[in-house]
Amino acid sequence: MEVHHQCQLVDLCQVCGCKLHRGIKAKGKAVKPEPSYSCILYADKLLVAFDVNVAVDEAEIHSQMLCTLCFKAMSRVLVAKEHWSRRITSTKIP
């Protein structure tokens, strides 16, 4: 049972839980697989953007990958937070 669970985790996103797309055929042509991103490499960014602490996650229980949509959403959230923090600190108070 545990091995089956781990096999299913390989294709799931840590944040949204959706299945990672591993190569979709469109009109008979093979399309290259969607890139997936390791949660370990982006642990600090995931904590800031989504408040998800992957440092304490166990590989046997939790997925270790991010889908492209969650990676892009994380990037947008981080850019927006940085933009607004700079804007707030740079405003002059009369």
C-alpha positions in Angstrom: 0.0 0.0 0.0 2.8 2.4 0.9 4.6 1.8 -2.4 1.4 2.5 -4.3 1.0 5.8 -2.4 4.6 6.9 -3.2 4.1 6.1 -6.9 1.1 8.4 -7.0 3.0 11.2 -5.2 5.5 11.4 -8.1 2.9 12.9 -10.4 1.3 15.3 -8.0 1.9 19.0 -7.2 2.8 19.8 -3.6 0.7 23.0 -3.5 -2.5 22.4 -5.6 -2.5 18.6 -5.7 -3.1 18.4 -9.4 -1.5 15.8 -11.6 1.7 16.9 -13.4 1.5 16.6 -17.1 4.2 14.3 -18.4 3.9 14.7 -22.1 0.6 15.2 -23.9 0.0 14.2 -27.5 -1.7 16.8 -29.6 -2.9 15.9 -33.1 -0.7 12.8 -33.2 2.5 14.8 -32.3 4.3 14.2 -29.0 4.6 17.4 -27.1 7.5 17.8 -24.7 6.6 17.2 -21.0 5.7 20.1 -18.7 8.7 21.0 -16.6 8.3 20.3 -12.9 10.1 22.1 -10.2 11.6 20.6 -7.0 10.0 21.9 -3.8 13.4 21.5 -2.0 15.0 24.1 -4.3 12.3 26.6 -3.7 11.6 25.9 0.0 12.2 29.5 1.2 10.1 31.0 -1.6 7.2 28.6 -1.0 7.2 29.6 2.7 7.0 33.3 1.8 4.5 33.0 -1.1 2.1 30.2 0.1 3.1 29.7 3.7 4.0 26.1 2.9 6.9 24.8 4.9 8.4 21.9 2.8 11.5 21.6 5.1 9.5 19.4 7.5 7.8 17.3 4.8 8.6 13.6 4.5 9.2 12.3 1.0 7.1 9.2 1.8 4.0 11.3 2.6 4.2 14.5 0.6 4.9 15.2 -3.0 8.2 16.8 -3.8 7.3 18.6 -7.0 5.6 21.8 -8.1 3.5 22.2 -11.3 4.2 25.0 -13.8 1.0 26.9 -12.7 2.0 26.9 -9.0 5.5 27.9 -9.9 4.3 30.8 -11.9 1.8 31.8 -9.2 4.6 31.7 -6.6 6.8 33.9 -8.8 4.0 36.4 -9.3 3.2 36.5 -5.5 6.9 37.1 -4.7 7.3 39.9 -7.2 4.1 41.6 -6.0 5.2 41.3 -2.4 8.7 42.7 -3.2 7.1 45.6 -5.3 4.7 46.6 -2.5 7.3 46.4 0.2 9.7 48.7 -1.8 6.8 51.0 -2.5 5.7 51.3 1.1 9.2 51.9 2.4 10.0 54.4 -0.3 6.9 56.7 0.2 7.6 59.9 2.0 5.5 60.7 5.0 4.9 64.5 5.4 
